[in-house]
Structure formats: C-alpha cells, structure tokens
C-alpha cells in the first residue's frame, strides 16, 4: 500500500524487535493503535492511485479524463457516506477511538487535509489535460471566448432549450433561503435596479436530467461550453432591465447516512422509502464554491446552510462537479481511448453449445472471469435457459444491484409467466440503488414473483442464482455464485469471478441459505461447502488462518493469499499479524481500505500487500489457504470488513 504511517500512529512501540519468525513477539501489543492504518485515510489513498492513472502519460487521453471524473465521483460519495457518518458521530458526542486511535473529529480533520491535497492535484491535472485536449481539437471554452456567431448560436440554444427550464428564486423576507438539493449546481446571482443601490440575491438551479448535457456542443466540431456559463451570460433574459452585480457557482453535498434502525420500523419497504425522503433533506456536509466567490457571499451561504465556513467550504477552480467530465471522456474519438474491449465466450459455452445445464452436469463446473468472458453468454444465458427450459421447476435469486439494460429482470418475468416458481430476495438497502430496487421489487411482485427482503437487521449482499431442474435421474440443483452484481453495465467494467456448478453439497447448502433468507430468521443450519455470513464466514477464515499457523509450526510451510476490496476487520487483521509472526507467508491484494501495516520487522515482515488499479475496477474476492498441500480456494461476495462479516448475508464458496 502507498499509505504512510499517519502522524498520530506510533512508529514502533518497541523499536525494531528481532528474533525467530516462528515465535510470537510478546512486545507487540496488538491492541496498540500504532499497528493499524485508518479506514478513511487508506480509502483516500486508493483515490490517489486512481488519480495517478489520470496523471500517467501512458494512459490514452480521454481515459485520463475518465479517471479524473471517477475521482470526482468517488469524493462526492466519500463526503456523503464517510464524512456524513463521522459528522453524525461528532454531533452525537461520540468519543470512542477507532482501532487506529482516532476520534471521529480527528478523522474528519485528517481526511480534510488529504482531500485538499487531492483536490489541488486534481485541478492541476484538469488544466494539463484540457491543454492536451485542445491539441487534439477538443476544446472546453468560456462563453466569452466564443466568436459572435458562436455566441448567437448558443444564445438561441439557451432560449429554446434552457430558459423554459429555469426557476429563479429570490431571497428576501418574503422568499426565505431556498432548499438546495444534493449535488445540484446552483448560481447565486446578485442584481439591482439601475436607479437603486439595493442588491437582490437570487438562486438559479442548473437543470439536470436526461437529454440535458453539462457541456453544450457548438457546431460539428468538438467545441464545448459549460451549461452554467451559458446561463450566466444570458441573465438579461431572466432579469430584464436589471444590472447583474455578480453570478457565482456553488454546490452542496448532503449526508447519505439517514436510515432508521429496523426496530423503529414495522415495515422495511416503508422504512426505506422514508429514508430516501430523509436523505433529500439531510444535513449538509460540504459546500463547494467558485474560487472567485466574494467572501461576503461565501459567508452568507455557509451561515444559511449551517456549516463551518473555515472547515466545510471548498473553493473550486476549473470544473465544479468533475464527475460530469464523464461526458467529455465519452467522446467518440477511438484514437484517444483504450482499444475496444470485446469479451469472449467461455470456451465451453461458445458457438452452438448444447443446453447449459447439460454442459455443467456432464463436464463439470465453469469458472468465469468478467469482463474478459462474456456476462451475456454465461450468466444471462444461464438465467435465460432456466426461464424457458420445461424441466426447470424453480428459480431463486438474490438481487443487490441490477440495471435497466440487463436482461435479468426480463428472464425472471419470463420464468414466472412460464409457470415456474420464482423467488427473489431483493436488497432494499443497496446504497444509492434503493429507489431502483423498490421499483424492481414492485415490478416482479406484479408478475407473480415471490419477493422478500431478506433477514431483518442484515443486508443481503450475496450474489446467487439457484435453479432446481428435473433431470433424467431426479431433481438436480444448479447454481451461479459470484463476486459481482447481476448488472450488465458493471459486468463490462468490473473485474469479477463467477462459478456455474451443480455440485450436490453446494446445492444442499443453497437450499438452506434460501430458506434462511425467505423465512427471515435462523434456526440452526449446517453448511458443507458454503461459508455464509454472519454466522460462519468469519469463524471459517479465522480457523483457517490458525490452521496455517499450526502447519508452519510443524515445519510444513503456511501460505495465505487474499484478494479483497477492503481489509478492515480488526480480528482478521490481528490474526494475519499473528500468522506473519509465526512465519506464515501472507500475500494480499487489497483494492482500497486497509488496516494492516506490512513490512514491520517482528510483526508483519512476512506480509506483502499490493493494490491493483487499472482499466477495469478490481472487484473479485478470493481467499486461498495452502492447507499442507490440500489447497483451498474460496470466492464470494464478502470483503474483509466488519459489516460484511457480521452485518450482512454474504456467500463464499
């Protein structure tokens, strides 16, 4: 990991101890916060690595713009989820220290320091990339840089396409400060009459939505002007016969952590719908303003929005809401993109291959890797054939995220219409996909699908399709277990694994799992090949780490290899430290959040951690144990985070 020890973390409490690798060093107190990295800071370091992809001159130019956009989007989410949650803790008077020894307030301060550095680097990169784009005849210019004819063209576009959408709102005793929606762009316009010194303040929300571009293209060339810049230079149409004193851009970010606890709600669906409404009006955690905004207006906005002007206001040079640069990154210029990626069919599923159930039954399990292997010709095909195969009796599935362009929903509907028993466990609390999942749940129920919402108090994050088919020799259970969502869009850009299998023990385990999910409570259940959370997975990982330590002590050589998006759970981290102290070699690929400090002599010198950032988002989870030569590989939906191991239903097999 590139994360360096933080200023608050101890360098080495007991110096640099030496000794044999196979003896545990008692001088290392594993409760010492100095041995743990901070969750939020390591996540920000992940975004520094993403930004580095945009800084890398070997990356195609429009892909560099894409990485710049991704960092902007990630930081928006960071403020909504992580800073929002920390601010809630501060407001509630929480003083409890994290495992790395920080209070919520300390974490906010340190995060802000890193964020401001990231923003400075982001802005420098934006300026550099815009210069390079201009050399490739792609220009984003200011309105005043346009020719007279170009301005006339843009002004006509404004009157025809923008002006009808605008709703200016005055701010005075008769018109109190308006509601500012999350992540919206807004213009603060100061006006006055020509014969009066009194200044009126007005807010104009920059419209967004389908068919409304952030960057307006002029003519057939790749010449663009910002939407808000066009509005700002046509204010005379909105405020006729008035003088425009100033026009300044601002944007707010609201807390996304608004859910009520389940014991406060009798109906999960109603609770989520209420939480979505609450999120709309949630506390503001960040105010972004144009760097040229006057101090008076900046202070007024901070006061009206109830935030700390010195700490929570961020001045932005260049493009505000850099996530909107996705539009520019999507320009059709093949010479400025990565070569087109075309997934191929798995060799056993290619061409005119027979019924997919025959292939799995006769030839064995199929391990898939997306996006290199086609999601459509494997996972979607599995579900499609299940929906029409007359021998298929039932389909059960967990649904965490899906997409409007995915065929998954349609195949489930087809299955129900074809008389099959279809049961879907829909997770209503999938962050930022709650509305979509409520929609899909209602849509499926109307078609006769049995829809449930999982286990009270637990988020269903597992990725499973379970099919019961009447084969020639009786009922047989087929399954797909994956690391990624059943989402056609992310399947093209996320690196994930999936397993198609008819293993009898996995089938029996999945029967138990779906009974657990649809019943909503948990009588004692036993699993042979699955490691589901929250009851079994963590214990299973810890026991296998201990087993590698035992083999190492016998001179048989222990080896642990994990690939995960995050390593945050304290107990697993401690166990890996103990494994390293015992001499077990530990290789970790951790995408973002990481608690563990590698390479400390006597504590973690046998642990190596790398992070992979590239064209596709690393998303697969793999857990390997040497097991004295009888090697064990597991894949599944769970990261090594407390929430995944204790507060979610995950499936690893």
Buried (B, 14 or more C-beta within 10 A) or exposed (E): BEBEBBEBBEEBBBEEBEEEBEEBBEEBEBEBBBBBBBBBBBBBBBBBBBBBBBBEEEBBBBBBBBBBBBBBBBBBBBBBBBBBBBBBBBEEEEEEEBBBBBBBBBBBEBBBEBBEEBBEBBBEBBEBBBEBBEEBEBBBBEBEEBEEEBBEBBBEBBEEBBBEEBEBBBBEEEEEBBEBEBBBBBBBBBBBEEEEEEEBBBBBBBBBEEEEEBBBBBEEEBBBBBBBBBBBBBBEEBBEEBEBEBBBBBBBBBBBBBBEEEEEBEEBBEBBBBBBEEBEEBBBBBBBBBEEBBEEBBEBBBEBBEBEBEEBBBBBBBBBBBBBBBBBBEBEBEEBBEEEEEBEBBEBBEEEBEEBBEBBBEEEEBEBBBBEBBBBBBBBBBBBBBBEBEBBBBBBBBBBBBBEEBBBBEBBBBBBEBEBBBBBBBBBBBBEBBEBBBEBBEBBEEBBBBBBBBBEEBBBBBBBBBBBBEBEEEEBBBBBBBBBBBBBBBBBEBBBBBBBBBBEBBBBBBBBBBEBBBEEEBEEBEBEBBBBBBBBBBEBBBEBBBBBBBBBBEEEBBBBBBBBBBBBBBBBBBBBBBBBBBBBBBBBBBBBBBBBBBEBEBBBBBBBBEBEBEBBBBBBBBBBBBBBEEEEEBBBBBBBBBBBBBBBBBBBB
